[in-house]
């Protein structure tokens, strides 16, 4: 546990920074900033209604929707609101999803993890692999104290991903999110810096 000197403040020691979209790597993935050249890859999976079943946005109906999504994502990063990496499959070089911080409160040492993956790649552990890398980056490079995530109460697969990332279930947030014209109950999960440190021992 960290101890502070008499004149030190916690904010001086742990100064959370907003993450630059540096390239991150895992065994099967390269996580990098999106570009407009990724629009076709993103449209290929985001046009699937099943992919967005538990997400608060509608499936893409045209390639222009994908381009607008990329532009909004990059603008939000520039504004210091979120940081999404494209998940590039090493074996194909194609973008198969996104993973990153869908909300950022660095001044409070906190961020929210979010992700999306093409349906053809579900069940292969890719989201867990990407999420663990992003969580590591959040704690080791951005000096966060808490990383949290929410998932639809009925989304069993997403809940399992968060548990595999070392997150603890903290409760149900009733009707927290509007998805596809329905208010959904959401499960809240979180991992603290001290939890992460214990996992590395």
C-alpha positions as CSV (number, residue, x, y, z in Angstrom):
1,X,0.0,0.0,0.0
2,X,1.3,3.5,-0.9
3,X,2.2,5.8,1.9
4,X,2.4,9.6,1.4
5,X,4.8,12.1,2.9
6,X,3.6,14.9,5.0
7,X,3.5,17.4,2.1
8,X,2.3,15.0,-0.6
9,X,-1.2,14.8,-2.0
10,X,-2.6,11.7,-3.6
11,X,-3.2,13.7,-6.8
12,X,0.5,14.5,-7.0
13,X,1.5,10.9,-6.9
14,X,-1.3,9.3,-9.0
15,X,-2.1,11.8,-11.8
16,X,-4.4,9.9,-14.1
17,X,-3.7,10.8,-17.7
18,X,-6.0,10.5,-20.7
19,X,-4.7,7.7,-22.8
20,X,-3.0,8.4,-26.1
21,X,-4.1,5.7,-28.5
22,X,-0.8,4.0,-28.6
23,X,-0.7,0.6,-30.2
24,X,-1.3,-2.3,-27.8
25,X,-0.6,-5.9,-28.6
26,X,-1.8,-9.3,-27.4
27,X,-1.1,-12.9,-28.6
28,X,-3.9,-12.7,-31.3
29,X,-4.7,-9.0,-31.5
30,X,-3.3,-5.6,-32.4
31,X,-5.2,-2.8,-30.7
32,X,-4.8,0.5,-32.6
33,X,-6.6,3.7,-33.3
34,X,-9.4,3.5,-35.9
35,X,-9.1,5.3,-39.2
36,X,-11.8,6.0,-41.9
37,X,-10.2,3.2,-43.9
38,X,-11.7,0.8,-41.3
39,X,-15.3,1.6,-42.3
40,X,-15.9,-1.5,-44.4
41,X,-14.6,-3.8,-41.7
42,X,-16.7,-2.1,-39.1
43,X,-19.8,-2.1,-41.2
44,X,-19.3,-5.9,-41.8
45,X,-20.1,-6.6,-38.2
46,X,-22.0,-3.5,-37.0
47,X,-24.7,-4.2,-39.6
48,X,-25.7,-7.3,-37.6
49,X,-28.6,-6.6,-35.3
50,X,-27.5,-9.5,-33.0
51,X,-24.1,-7.8,-32.4
52,X,-25.8,-4.7,-30.9
53,X,-28.5,-6.6,-29.1
54,X,-27.0,-5.6,-25.7
55,X,-25.6,-2.3,-26.9
56,X,-27.2,1.2,-26.7
57,X,-26.9,1.9,-30.4
58,X,-28.7,0.7,-33.6
59,X,-27.1,-1.6,-36.1
60,X,-25.5,0.1,-39.1
61,X,-27.6,0.3,-42.2
62,X,-25.0,1.7,-44.6
63,X,-21.3,2.2,-44.9
64,X,-21.9,5.9,-44.1
65,X,-23.1,4.8,-40.6
66,X,-19.7,3.2,-40.1
67,X,-17.8,6.3,-41.3
68,X,-19.9,8.5,-38.9
69,X,-19.2,6.1,-36.0
70,X,-15.4,6.3,-36.6
71,X,-15.6,10.1,-36.9
72,X,-17.6,10.4,-33.6
73,X,-15.2,8.0,-31.9
74,X,-12.1,10.0,-32.9
75,X,-13.8,13.3,-32.0
76,X,-14.7,11.9,-28.5
77,X,-11.1,10.9,-28.0
78,X,-9.8,14.3,-28.9
79,X,-12.3,15.8,-26.5
80,X,-11.0,13.6,-23.7
81,X,-14.2,11.7,-23.3
82,X,-13.3,8.1,-24.4
83,X,-10.6,5.9,-25.9
84,X,-11.6,3.1,-28.2
85,X,-9.1,0.9,-29.9
86,X,-9.8,-1.1,-33.0
87,X,-9.3,-4.8,-32.5
88,X,-7.3,-6.1,-35.4
89,X,-7.0,-9.8,-35.8
90,X,-3.3,-10.6,-36.4
91,X,-4.2,-13.6,-38.7
92,X,-6.2,-11.5,-41.2
93,X,-5.3,-7.8,-40.5
94,X,-9.0,-7.0,-40.3
95,X,-10.8,-5.0,-37.7
96,X,-13.2,-7.3,-35.9
97,X,-14.4,-5.1,-33.1
98,X,-13.5,-2.3,-30.6
99,X,-12.4,-2.3,-27.0
100,X,-11.4,0.6,-24.8
101,X,-12.6,3.2,-22.3
102,X,-16.1,4.2,-23.2
103,X,-16.2,6.8,-20.4
104,X,-13.3,8.6,-18.8
105,X,-13.1,10.3,-15.4
106,X,-9.3,10.5,-15.1
107,X,-9.4,13.3,-12.6
108,X,-11.2,10.8,-10.3
109,X,-8.9,8.0,-11.3
110,X,-11.8,6.1,-12.9
111,X,-12.7,4.8,-16.4
112,X,-15.4,2.5,-17.8
113,X,-14.5,-0.4,-20.0
114,X,-16.6,-1.2,-23.1
115,X,-16.2,-3.5,-26.2
116,X,-17.9,-4.9,-29.2
117,X,-17.0,-7.9,-31.4
118,X,-18.1,-9.4,-34.7
119,X,-20.4,-12.3,-34.1
120,X,-18.3,-14.8,-36.1
121,X,-15.6,-14.4,-33.5
122,X,-17.7,-14.9,-30.4
123,X,-16.7,-17.6,-27.9
124,X,-13.0,-17.5,-28.8
125,X,-11.8,-15.4,-25.8
126,X,-10.9,-12.4,-28.0
127,X,-12.8,-9.8,-26.0
128,X,-11.3,-11.1,-22.7
129,X,-7.8,-10.9,-24.3
130,X,-8.3,-7.4,-25.5
131,X,-10.0,-6.2,-22.2
132,X,-7.2,-7.6,-20.1
133,X,-4.7,-5.6,-22.1
134,X,-6.7,-2.4,-21.9
135,X,-7.2,-2.9,-18.1
136,X,-3.5,-3.4,-17.7
137,X,-2.8,-0.2,-19.7
138,X,-5.3,1.7,-17.5
139,X,-3.6,0.8,-14.3
140,X,0.0,0.7,-15.4
141,X,0.2,3.6,-17.9
142,X,-2.8,5.8,-17.0
143,X,-2.5,5.4,-13.2
144,X,-6.2,4.7,-12.8
145,X,-7.6,3.5,-9.4
146,X,-10.8,2.0,-10.6
147,X,-12.0,0.5,-13.9
148,X,-15.7,-0.4,-14.1
149,X,-18.1,-1.8,-16.6
150,X,-21.8,-2.4,-17.0
151,X,-23.6,-5.1,-19.0
152,X,-27.2,-5.9,-19.6
153,X,-28.5,-8.1,-16.8
154,X,-29.3,-10.8,-19.3
155,X,-26.0,-10.7,-21.1
156,X,-24.4,-13.8,-19.6
157,X,-21.4,-13.8,-22.0
158,X,-20.4,-10.2,-21.2
159,X,-20.7,-10.9,-17.5
160,X,-18.3,-13.8,-17.9
161,X,-15.8,-11.6,-19.7
162,X,-15.8,-9.1,-16.9
163,X,-15.3,-11.8,-14.3
164,X,-12.3,-13.2,-16.3
165,X,-10.8,-9.7,-16.2
166,X,-10.8,-9.9,-12.4
167,X,-13.8,-7.6,-11.9
168,X,-16.2,-8.0,-9.0
169,X,-20.0,-7.9,-9.3
170,X,-21.2,-4.9,-7.3
171,X,-24.9,-4.9,-7.9
172,X,-27.8,-4.3,-10.3
173,X,-28.5,-0.7,-11.6
174,X,-32.2,-0.8,-12.2
175,X,-33.4,0.5,-15.6
176,X,-30.1,2.3,-16.0
177,X,-29.8,2.3,-19.8
178,X,-32.2,2.8,-22.7
179,X,-31.5,0.2,-25.3
180,X,-33.7,-0.3,-28.4
181,X,-36.6,1.6,-26.8
182,X,-36.5,-0.4,-23.6
183,X,-35.0,0.6,-20.2
184,X,-32.6,-2.2,-19.2
185,X,-31.3,-3.3,-15.8
186,X,-27.5,-3.3,-15.8
187,X,-25.0,-5.3,-13.8
188,X,-22.2,-3.2,-12.4
189,X,-18.7,-4.7,-12.2
190,X,-15.4,-3.1,-11.2
191,X,-11.7,-3.8,-10.4
192,X,-9.5,-1.6,-8.3
193,X,-5.8,-0.9,-8.6
194,X,-5.2,-2.9,-5.4
195,X,-7.1,-5.9,-6.9
196,X,-5.0,-5.7,-10.0
197,X,-1.8,-5.6,-8.0
198,X,-2.9,-8.7,-6.1
199,X,-3.6,-10.5,-9.4
200,X,0.0,-9.9,-10.6
201,X,1.6,-11.4,-7.4
